[in-house]
Amino acid sequence: MRVAVLFNPDAGSNMKFRGIGAVLSKRLKGHEVLTCRGSFGKLYLPDAAETYGDVRSGYRDSITDMTSSLVRHAPELFICVGGDGLASYAADTLITNGCVVPIMGVAGGTANVGPIIAVSPEMLEHFDPKKLAVSSIGAIHVNNGCNHLGYAFNDVIIGNTFLGTVNGKTANLSVETLLKKNEKKVVEAPSDEITADTFKITKNGSQVKYSIERPAQIIASPLEVDNFYGRAITGILCYSAHMPLKAAIGLYDEVIVKMHSHETAMEHFTKVEHLLFGQGDHVSISGLSGNGHIIIDGNPYLREDEVISLEYMPNLLNIAKPVIQCGLPPTTQRMYLLPRM
């Protein structure tokens, strides 16, 4: 079997990645393994074949080039080791290239909460590349004006900070400082002034009503039955498990995606309003302030156009997980036996 492996050179620790690389090397013995130069993979998989990928000044451009280089060799399984950000960039490139190879995400980054990064390093001990549980997942397609930004498999956040790692610790980082100066600037308190007086949200061309007129944070997320188990406490979102509306957008009266101290976190009620939308619906957000930038699965983007548009797209990507002894829930697992090479 031909397996492509890509590491995020900026995520996790060197020691952790060496451990993951050692286990992958053992479990992939006898298979054709492809990876990229240095800390993108070859450093941790010394016996793997190295394929050329350009290392550019921009992190996203480098990941795009590395992923494109790997998929040109027609892998039957694509493994990415890192966090949700790496998985989002790699998945975007796979979709753009029309590559339907299953992707298996191994947790090794700042945030490992999305549906792609579903394999812990411990699960790799049970990894057999010929026996995988594969399921398809959808995402929210995000555009800024006429420009494609990415696919959100976990969430889209409107704000001026994103979560990143500085000196081994998770912190709120400035979107603008990273993207304009390529520097990590820690922000103690994210701005809650992300909208202007002209703020509005439309669904299929019609403006929707809401009572939180100046939300402190806006989040949109896919809501799929295999990845979201609705409960009454979630309000209207609990219906998503039984309806074709598989995404939602929320307005919050305070910033909730940030670093909280245990003493101050969630000591009072947070107001939230949700709007469900599904395949074929178009949701647009406009009237944001200068603090209203875009974070897709942890990856920051500068907002360069007035309008942000969201569209839910089902069955966009195949994700793979090892079949372990306890198995996966019957509703989410199917055996996907890859051909022997």
SESEVO-303759 format. One record per residue: residue in three letters; z, y negated, x negated of N, C-alpha, C in turn. Coordinates in pm, whole numbers, plus 50000, padded with zeros to 5 digits. Layout:
% SESEVO-303759
ALAZYXZYXZYX
...
***
This chain:
% SESEVO-303759
MET500005011949916500005000050000500004987549912
ARG499314977249957499264964649885500264954949948
VAL501244950549869502324942049919502344928949839
ALA502334917649909502444904649844503884899749856
VAL504404894049747505784889249745505794874949689
LEU506464865949761506564851949718508014847549723
PHE508524842049614509874836549607509804821249615
ASN510874815349670511014800749668511744796949539
PRO511094789949447511744787049319512914777249330
ASP513024770349443514074760249457515224764849547
ALA515174777049595516204781749688517084792249620
GLY518304793449673519184803949625519574802449479
SER520174813049424520604812949285519764822749205
ASN519634820149076518854828848990519404843048991
MET520734844148990521354857448987521074864949117
LYS521144857749230520884864149359519434868749366
PHE518514860349320517104863849325516794875549231
ARG517474876149117517254887449027517714900449093
GLY518814899749168519284911549240518294915949347
ILE517764906249423516784909449526515514915149461
GLY515094909149349513914914049280514084928349230
ALA515294931549182515554945049132515444955349244
VAL515994952049361515934961249474514494962749524
LEU513774951549533512374952249577511554960549480
SER511784958849351511044966649251511254981549273
LYS512494985349303512824999449326512185004649454
ARG512274996749562511765001349692510245000949699
LEU509604992849613508144991649616507474999849505
LYS508255007949437507695016249331506625025549387
GLY505485026149320504375034349367503395026849454
HIS503725014349491502825006049571502204995149483
GLU501134989349530500474978449458501164965349498
VAL501854959149403502634947049432501984935149366
LEU501794924549443501194912149394502204900849408
THR502284892349309503174880849318502554869349239
CYS503304858149229502794846249160503624843349036
ARG503214833648962503774830948830505234826648833
GLY505924829148723507264824048700508244826448813
SER508954815748850509994816948951509454818449093
PHE508134817949108507534821049238507504836249261
GLY507824844149159507864858549178507884866949051
LYS507034863648954506894872048836508194873148757
LEU509014862548759510294862848690511204873648744
TYR511104876548874511994886148939511334899748960
LEU509994900148952509244912748967508334914248845
PRO508894917248730508094917548606506994927848605
ASP507104938448684506074948848685504964946048784
ALA505104935448864504084932248965502874925648900
ALA501704927148964500504920448917500594905648956
GLU500204896948865500284882548892498924877348937
THR498914870349051497704864149099497794849149079
TYR496664842949057496654828649024496934820149147
GLY497794810349130498054800449234498404787449167
ASP497784776749209497984763749143499374758349173
VAL500064753549070501364747049087501114732049089
ARG501194726149207500924711949223502204703849219
SER502064690749224503244682149220504064683249346
GLY503414685849459504124687149586504534701449613
TYR505774703249660506274716849685505434724049791
ARG505134716949902504374723450008502984727549959
ASP502334718749884500994722049834501044734249742
SER502104735149661502234746749572502414759549652
ILE503274759249755503494771149838502214774949911
THR501474764949960500204767650028499224774449934
ASP499104769349812498184775249715498614789449677
MET499914791349655500404804649618500144814649730
THR500444810649855500244819649969498764822749987
SER497914812549977496464814649991495944824049883
SER496464822549761496044831249652496424845749680
LEU497604847949734498064861549764497254867849877
VAL496974860149984496294866150099494814868950069
ARG494264862749966492884865949929492734880349881
HIS493864886549845493844900549801494104910149918
ALA494094904950040494234913050162495464922050160
PRO496674916350147497874924750150498114930550290
GLU498814941850292499164948050421500564944250465
LEU501314938050376502644932850406502874920750318
PHE503424910050378503724897850302505234895650306
ILE505884895550189507324893550182507594879850122
CYS508424871850189508844859050131510354859250116
VAL510834854750001512254854749970512694840249955
GLY513544835850045514004821850046514634818650179
GLY514424806450226514994802250353513934799650458
ASP514364793150567513454790450677512304781350636
GLY512564772250542511524763050499510354770150433
LEU510644779250339509594787050274508844795350378
ALA509584801950468508954810350569508014802250657
SER508424790050693507594781550778506294777750707
TYR506374773550580505174769950505504254782050487
ALA504834793450450504024805450429503354809950558
ALA504104809750668503554813850797502424804550841
ASP502604791450819501564781750852500284785150778
THR500394788550649499214791850569498574804750617
LEU499374814750653498824827250704498034824750833
ILE498604816750923497944813751050496654806051025
THR496714796050938495544787850907494414796150848
ASN494774806150768493774814950705493334826350796
GLY493894826950917493534837651009494014851250964
CYS495064851350883495604863850828496674869450922
VAL496484881750970497414887551067498394897051001
VAL498524896650870499444905450800500874902850846
PRO501694913350868503094911250904503854904450789
ILE504744895550822505534888450722506994892750736
MET507624895850624509024899750622509794889450539
GLY510744882650602511504872450534512854877550488
VAL513144875950359514424880150302515284867750279
ALA516494867750333517354856050329517804852750187
GLY517514840450144517934836250011517944821249996
GLY517944813850108517834799350101519034791950157
THR518854778850179519914770450234520264774650376
ALA519224775650459519424779750598518584792250623
ASN519204802350681518524814950708518784818850853
VAL518344810350946518704812251086517494814851175
GLY516294813251121515104814851202514704829351220
PRO513744832051309513354845851339512584852651227
ILE511974845051135511224851451026512174856550919
ILE513154848250880514124852350778515174861150847
ALA514804873650871515634882650951516164894450871
VAL515904894650740516314905950657517314901050553
SER518514906550555519514903150455519244911150328
PRO519714906350212519534914150090520084928350102
GLU521164929950180521764943250196520814952650271
MET520034947350365519104955750442517984961450355
LEU517734955050241516654959850155516914973750099
GLU518184977750093518514991050045517905001850134
HIS517594998250259517015007750354515515005250373
PHE514944996750292513564992250310512575002950266
ASP511715007050358510575015750329509345008550381
PRO508445003850294507314995750340506365003150435
LYS506475016350444505625024050535506255025650672
LYS507525021650685508215023050813508885009750847
LEU508205002150929508694988850964508724987151115
ALA509664979151161509684974951301509024961251306
VAL507944960151382507164947851387507144942451528
SER507364929551542507264922851671506554909551653
SER505954904651758505254891951751506144880851803
ILE506024869051745506814857551787505904845551807
GLY506364836351892505644824051915506304812551840
ALA505724800751855506234788951786505794776551861
ILE506384765251824505954752351876505024746051774
HIS503814742951818502844736251732503154721351735
VAL503334715451616503744701451606502614693251545
ASN502244682551616501264673051566501864659151563
ASN501464651051466501844636951464500554629051475
GLY500314623251592499024617351621498004628551629
CYS496934627451551495904637851547496104647551431
ASN497194646151357497414654051237498324665951263
HIS497854677751227498684689851232499784688951128
LEU501034691251171502144691451076502594705651046
GLY502784713751148503274727251122503624734451250
TYR504164746551232504614754951344506114756751331
ALA506824753651437508284755151438508654768451501
PHE509094777851419509554790751470511024790151505
ASN511724780651447513154778951474513414766251554
ASP513084754651496513274742151570512544730451506
VAL512334720251589511824707251545512944697151571
ILE513314689551469514384679851483513844665951452
ILE514204656251535513844642351510515074635251455
GLY514974629951334516104623351271515724618351133
ASN516714613451058516424608050925516984616650812
THR517614628050846518134636950742517764651450772
PHE517834659650667517654674050682518694680950595
LEU518934693550619519924701050542519274706950417
GLY519884704350302519384709650177520524713150084
THR520184718249967521194722649871521224713249751
VAL522424708449718522644700149600523834705849524
ASN523604709649398524654715449315525334727349384
GLY524514735449449525024747449513525704745349647
LYS525724732949698526384730149825525384724449924
THR525554727950051524694722850157525104708650193
ALA524114699750206524394685750235523304679850323
ASN523614668150385522624660350457521804652650354
LEU520484654550354519624647850258518664638350329
SER518364627250265517474617150321516034622050321
VAL515384621150438513974624850448513114615350365
GLU513344602350381512504592450313512644593150161
THR513864594650111514054594749966513374606849903
LEU513444618249969512804630149913511284628549911
LEU510714623950023509264623750035508614611749967
LYS509354600749953508784588949888509094588349739
LYS510274593549699510684592549559510874606249493
ASN510734616849572510944630549521512344632149463
GLU513324626049530514714626949488515574631749604
LYS516614639349571517564643849672518714633849682
LYS518784626849793519834617049816520744621949928
VAL522014623649898522984628249997523344616750090
VAL523304619550221523654609750324524904614750396
GLU525974607150389527234611550450527134612750601
ALA526484602950666526374602950812524934600250853
PRO524244609950912522884607550959522854596451063
SER521764589051068521644578251166521544583951307
ASP522224577451401522094581351542521214571451618
GLU520534562651545519634552951606518194556851573
ILE517694566651646516374572151616515314567451714
THR515704560151819514744555651919514694540451927
ALA513584535451982513414521152006513424518652158
ASP513244506152198513274502752340512134509052418
THR511064512852348509884518452415509924533752422
PHE511064539752388511174554352384510824560652518
LYS510014571252511509704578952632509214592852593
ILE509334602052688508824615652674507924618552792
THR506754624052764505854627952872505574642952864
LYS505344648752980504954662752989503664663353070
ASN502604668153007501284668853068500844655253123
GLY501144644853046500684631353080501594623453170
SER502624629753229503524622653320504874620453252
GLN505394608253262506684605253201507794612553276
VAL508724618553200509834625753261511084616953260
LYS511974619553354513204611753366514344618553290
TYR515234610453236516414615553166517484604753173
SER518744608953156519854599353167520374594853031
ILE520134602752926520514598452791519374589552741
GLU519484576652763518374567552738518094565552589
ARG519124566252505518944564552361519574576452289
PRO518924587952291519504599952229519714597952079
ALA520784604152026521084603351884520314613851805
GLN519894624251874519094634751810518234641351915
ILE517034645551875516114652651964515744665651895
ILE515854676751969515554689951913514664697352010
ALA513624703751960512784712552040512784726251975
SER512804736752057512914750152003512224760352091
PRO511584770652031511084781852112512254789352174
LEU512024795052291513054802952360512404815852407
GLU512424826052321511774838452355512814849252382
VAL512484858452471513464868252515513964876852399
ASP513114879452298513534887652186514404880052087
ASN514374866752093515084858751995516124849552056
PHE516154848652189517094839752257517624846852380
TYR518904849252383519504856252496520284846152578
GLY519664841752688520224830852767521524834652835
ARG522464825652838523724827052909523934814552993
ALA524774815553095524974804353185525454791853113
ILE526224793753002526754782252929525624773752872
THR524444779652857523314772052802522594763852908
GLY523114764153032522494756153137521134761453175
ILE520174752453195518854756153243518134765353145
LEU518564765653018517894774052920518024788852951
CYS519034792853025519224807053053518064812853134
TYR517284804253200516154809153277514984813353189
SER514984809153065513824811752979513594826652956
ALA514654834652966514504849152945513714855653058
HIS513584848853171512974854953289511774847053341
MET511354836753266510254828353310509264826653195
PRO508054822053226507064819853119507304807053039
LEU508374799753070508684787452997509494791152873
LYS508814792552760509444797952641509754787652534
ALA509924775252571510304764852476511074754152552
ALA511804745852477512574735152541512754723652445
ILE512964711852499513294700052421514624694752472
GLY515494690352382516824685552421517094671652368
LEU517774663552449518244650352408519764651252393
TYR520304646252283521734647252254522334633352235
ASP523574631752279524214618552266524884616652130
GLU524824626952044525294625651906524514635251819
VAL524564633051689523844641651595524614654651578
ILE523984665851609524684678751596524194686851478
VAL522954684751432522474691751313522814683251192
LYS523974685851136524484678851018525644686850964
MET526134683050848527304689550793528564684150861
HIS529364693050919530614689250985531794694250904
SER532874686850905534124692050850534804700250958
HIS535584710050917536254718551015537244710551100
GLU537764699651046538764691851119538164683351229
THR536904679051210536324669651306535214675551391
ALA534754687551358533604693051427533944696951571
MET533154691951663533164696251802534544695251867
GLU535174683551855536484681551918536354675452057
HIS535124672752099534914666652229533594671752286
PHE533354668752414532114673052477530924665452421
THR529834672552402528564666452363527614667252481
LYS527034656052516526094655852628524724660252580
VAL524044667952664522704672652630521894674052758
GLU520634670952750519684673152860518534681552806
HIS518084691052886517004699852843515814698952937
LEU514654700352881513404701152957512654713552909
LEU512394722852999511664734852963510154732152967
PHE509434739052879507974738652885507424751752833
GLY506184754752867505614767552832504184766452782
GLN503514777852773502154778152723501244769552810
GLY500444761252748499554752452822500124738852851
ASP501444737152836502074724052855501964715752728
HIS501874702752745501824693552632502944683352649
VAL503864683152553504984673752555504774663452444
SER504904650652477504714640052379505964631352371
ILE506304627352251507444618552225506914605852159
SER507294594252209506874581652149508024571652159
GLY507854560152093508884549852096510084553252009
LEU509834559151891510914562351798511124550751701
SER512294550151643512604539851543512154544451405
GLY512414536151303512074539851167512874551751117
ASN513944555451185514744567151148514254579951215
GLY513234578551297512754590151372511694597951298
HIS512114605351195511184613951122511244628151180
ILE510544637451117510334650651176510764661351076
ILE511594670651123512014681851039511624694651112
ILE510754702651050510254714951111510804726851033
ASP511654734651098512284746151032512904742350898
GLY513524730650894514204726150773513334718350677
ASN512014717650701511104710450613510884696250665
PRO511134685950584511004672050630509574666750622
TYR509234658350720507954651450723508194636950762
LEU507514627750694507554613850735506684612150859
ARG507234605450960506414602551079505454591251045
GLU504164593951058503144584151021502334579351140
ASP502664584151260501974579851380503014577951490
GLU502684569951589503634566951696503984579251779
VAL503004588151801503184599151896503384612351825
ILE504414619751868504634633551826504324642451946
SER503484652451927503144661452037503574675652006
LEU504024682452111504554696052098503834705152196
GLU503494717252150502844727052236503344740952199
TYR503844748252297504304761952269503114771452264
MET503104780152160502044789952143502654803752124
PRO502384813152213502994826552204502244835552106
ASN502914846452065502284857151985501484851651867
LEU502124842851794501424835851686501524843151553
LEU502584851051537502854857051406503534870451424
ASN503204880151338503894893051336504974892851229
ILE506194896151268507284896851172507724911451158
ALA508144915051036508514928751006509964929650961
LYS510614940550999511984943450956512054958050915
PRO512894961350818513074975450783513704983150899
VAL513304995450915513945004251013515135010550943
ILE516345006850987517545012350926518185022351019
GLN519225028950973519795040251046520235036551186
CYS520875024851200521355021051332520215016251418
GLY519045013751360517875009651435517984995451486
LEU516954991251555516914978351620516944980351770
PRO517274970151848517284971751994515944977052043
PRO515954986852133514714993052179513704983052234
THR514194971952291513284962352351512544954352246
THR513024954152121512374945952019511704954051911
GLN511924967151911511434975351800510244983751842
ARG509234984151758508214994451770507854998751629
MET507545011051611507205015951479505805011151443
TYR505705006151323504425001151273504205008151140
LEU503465019151142503255027051022502025021950950
LEU502245016550832501145010950755500435022050680
PRO499115021050663498355031850599498725033450453
ARG498655045750407498935048950266497705045150183
MET497965037950073496855033749986496725043149867
***
